[in-house]
Amino acid sequence: MSYYGIASNLVLYLTEKLHEGTVKSSNHVTNWAGTVWIMPAAGASIADAYLGRYWTFGMCLLTLTVSLPMLRPPPCAQDIADKDCQKASSFQIGIFFFALYIIAVGTGGTKPNISTMGADQFDEFEPKERSQKLSFYNWWVFYILIGTISAQTVLVYIQDNVGFALGYGIPTIGLVVSILIFVLGTPLYRHRLPSGSPLTRMVQVFVAAMRKWKLNVPIDSKELHEVSIEEYTSKGRYKINHSSSLRLVFNSLY
């Protein structure tokens, strides 16, 4: 809700409240949106759930920037053309975009990790919990859609007809409450130990394959390197059987 509550009407705020041009405002919004969607790649590697604090700090700061008159230029009179309106100062613009990009950093820590942390609460080796895990994802997506629809309808209406202070204040309050609930439940969570980034393992496989590219791949897959089934079980993982796909990297297993 917080993200879509901001993104849906951000161009309008930049043009009407900060008196920026349409092209410049659109450019700022696309740059910010791109950062929001790129940051999860870094956040997934860091996997620090506490980056949610950046979300809270960014939303509180953003709410202040749209609420305090000193953090935005005065409104234009009706008889003044848009091009003659007083532009936002460098300080006002800096505070506003500082808040936005703090939110982008927080998104990088929460977007890729919240759903996976929820999945970690269910034991994949227990049939009952495995079915509950599927149900969790269904409800997870459902409530994401509810939040998106609410942000793009109710919050946009409030921002247009009541004010941006209340329109940004509502998701900020919701975010603070959700963070508090999340923190209070910390003693009850199952915490999976970090096992390394899968991207690192992928790179290791391709590097090993390049080093051994001259070796002949054995016909029998049993001659390829493999850990014991006991090691898979002790780490709570399933063994993935060999297949004929991606034979390019088979040399890394020999």
Buried (B, 14 or more C-beta within 10 A) or exposed (E): BBBBBBBBBBBBBBBBBBBBEEEEBBEBBEBBBEBBEEBBEEBBBEBBBEBBBBBBBBBBBBBBBBBEEEBBBEEBEEEEEEEEBEEBEEEBBEBBBBBBBBBBBBBBBBBBBBBEBBBBBBBEEEEEEEEEBEEBEEEEEEEEEEBBEBBBEBBBEBBEEEEBBBBBBBBBEBBBEBBEEBEEEEEEEEEEEEEEEEEEEEEEBEEBBEEBEEEEBEEEBEEBEBEEEEEBEEEEEEEEEEEEEEEEBBBBBB
